[in-house]
Amino acid sequence: MCLAIPGKIIEIQGEVPLRAARVQFGGIVRQVSLDFVPEAGVGDYVMVHVGFAISLVDAVEAERTYKLLQEMDLLEQELGPVSTDGL
């Protein structure tokens, strides 16, 4: 199953249109493409699907969705194991 997972942008690299971000999902950080959300900035929450941010989402909705995915034990399945380098 491939779900969109909400995460918070903590750093942006590159310039439009080839921007990428480090996005935090709880204690997990992954590199994500911002091609589909050029308006996204540091501190914004985005829905991420297969390495691409596909939409902006407000912080309350992101937290609610994240908690539901945790309760269903789907986060590790979607994000993979936590790595020591944060990527």
Summary of the structure (lengths in Angstrom):
residues: 87
radius of gyration: 12.0
end to end distance: 21.1
largest distance: 36.6
contacts: 248
relative contact order: 0.25
helix: 21%
strand: 37%
